[in-house]
Structure formats: C-alpha cells, structure tokens
Amino acid sequence: MTQKLPARPWMTSAEAKAVFAALEAIGGAGCARFVGGCVRDALLGRDSPDVDVDIATTLAPDQTLQALQAAGIKAVPTGIDHGTVTAVASGRSFEITTLRRDVETDGRHAVVAYTQDWAEDAARRDFRLNALYADLDGTLHDPTGAGIADARAGRIIFVGDPATRIREDYLRILRFFRFTAAYGRGAPDAQALAACAALKDGLSTLSGERVSKELLKLLAAPDPREVARLMAATGILGLILPQAGALTPFEHLVAIESEMLFTCDALLRLAALLPGDGDMAREAARRLRLSNAQRDRIVAAVSGPDRGAAVRIVSWMSPREMRRAIWRLGADVFRDRVKLAWAASTRDVTAPQWRMLLVYPDTWTPPPFPISGDEILASGVPHGPLVGIVRSEIESWWLDLDFTDDKLAAIERLKAVAQGLAY
C-alpha cells in the first residue's frame, strides 16, 4: 500500500516546487526525491520548518547544474566531485546529490559511481530508516522494505550486513550510537552492536574533526546516558576519549538538564565526561580537534583560569562569595562550573540551592575595576611586572570590601601600595 507523508512546509514551499520543476524539466517526472533525515523526521513528526532538506536525483551533477541555471536558481558546486550541488532558491538551500553506488571504500572515504538505480543508492546508506525517499507530493519510497517500520519502531538497523557497512566508513560506529540515542527504543540491535564492538579499532583511522562532530551530535541527544554506558562497556568511549573518567557526573548532568528543563548542552556534557584536570581537557580538545573557543570553554569549566585564586563552587555559597566567583571566572564560566559541581555532588538533582547559584549572574553585574592602569603608572609605579602586582593587591582589597564604589578610598589604597613597594 502506498504511504504518504503529511504535507510539511518544506515540502510544499514555492522554493521546493521550483527546484523540483527545474530538475524535472531535464530529467522528467520522478527524477528527484527528498531523501534521508528530512523524510525520516517528517514521518516521525519530528521535523521543523527550517529542517535541512536533501534531494536525490537521477541527473548527473553537470545536468543538475544546467537544470538549476536554466531555471534561474543559484547553483553552488559544493561537492561536485561526489555528485553534490547546492541549490539556493529565495534564500533556502537544498543539497542535491546524484544517485550513487560505492566502487571502492577504505573505511574513511569512498570512490563512487553514479547510477540511476534508487535501490543501489539506498544500498550504500547506513541505516534502513535513513534510506527513505519521498516525492514532492509526499509519496514514500522504501527500497530496503524496512525503513518505514524501523523508524516507527525505533530500530536502528544497518542496511545489509553491519560489518560491511562499518568497514566502508568506520564513522558509522559512532552514527549507530548517535541514532540509537536520538531515535532508538528498546534494546539496540544485537548484530549491529557486536559489529561495532568488533571493529572499533577502525575509529583510530578517522580524523579528530569527524569524530568530534559525531560525538557532539550524540551528546546533544535528549538522553544519551544509556548509549554512553554501552560505549563505555564496549571500549568505544575509551578509544575515542581516553581522558574520560567516571560516567556518574555526566549522567547527573543529563538528569539535571532534564529535570530543570535546561537546554541540552553537548559541549558541557563532554566536559562532564572529563576529570577536573585542565591538562587532560586540553589533550581531549587536541585529540578531537575542537575549535579554540570549544577548547577554552571545556578547560575553563573543569579547571581554570581563576584570575589568580582558586574558586571553590559549593551549593551553600553566600551572595558575597558568588560575587567574588563571578568576578574571577566570568558569568559564563561560573554557570558552567556550577552545573558541573552540581552534577558531581551527591545531592538531589532538583536541589534549589544550585539553581539559585545559576540565576545569580542574571541579578548582579560586576562593577568596573576602580583603578586604571594609567592611574597606577601615575602613582609612580614603573612600567613592567610591578603594575600587575599593584593591581592584584588593590583587587584583593576591593574584593574584601565587596566591590566598594568608594573611588577616593581606592586611590588612597593605591598610594599606600605604591609607597610600600618603593621601600
């Protein structure tokens, strides 16, 4: 029986219709279909109006370019060597890829040949629920014969033999766990899990960028705790993240985010998998090829810098202690440290004291430091390390007075410190 997707905004948009019309003007009716994640998520009612839309076509890449250009649609050869052209219609992007079959694979990259056989294209995809296609009117096509049922049942099952699919691209091991976390229900497919465990050493051949991208997507799932346990039990987590410590803080953080309705924070969840050691966090960031901003965030979250003094985060901090911590850490790092300390504690995840700490930075803005560098120099302190020493002394005094706004008192303190250093 023919099955159809319900009408979705991204399917019925004028932009989608224009792209399909352009392709069909050369390839004829049925030469293009929506494919992959947009179809799967629409089937499950989990798509959004701004979902990434992928299209598969029987047209060769040069024909796709010709068709789009003839229709006045911007065409960008984003992956032309692999058959992919991006169409941009009225600001909306559609990634269009020619049907393919694998000719040669090495576990990281594939040499492909173009085909007009939809079943061949489906056969090279990873999981049956991802090998789904839909016409512009929503008519579904399920070449494996099981993708629709898998999606609805929450089964993550490889297309064909799991070991064969994994050897084509070892990243599919992590994709298996990611899709299990995001879509799986019930026990994971035993054959797939066994193949992932047996072939896990292949992950060491992948670039850090590919691993980190997939890992962060996995950690962004609403509840990846059971999957993390499976990855640890099979040795896969230790292989891709040797710095990982106990799972308990990570599991508590996920529970806190769920109970408190916080946004899932994949990068902070990654930090929760690491012990409180800045050097290990840096090594994990290097191994995963994280961006500088990502590296700096997880290092600051698990250790420092603390602007000259260790900052201890506990649930019973007084407002004054919170102000000092926010000054030394910055509001964002303070919030990260609070969440990680909360996750590392043994108290109930709904304990209100921790939430009070999290909202405090919204109620207090650190005042400007009362003494400028020019004022320190004007007091007679020479250029060089002494400027920093004087500033640190005044900062300690200022914090002890809980951020006093008495400018005259600060000037007098500066004079005293400067005179003291002169002797």
Summary of the structure (lengths in Angstrom):
residues: 423
radius of gyration: 27.9
end to end distance: 93.7
largest distance: 93.7
contacts: 1319
relative contact order: 0.06
helix: 55%
strand: 12%
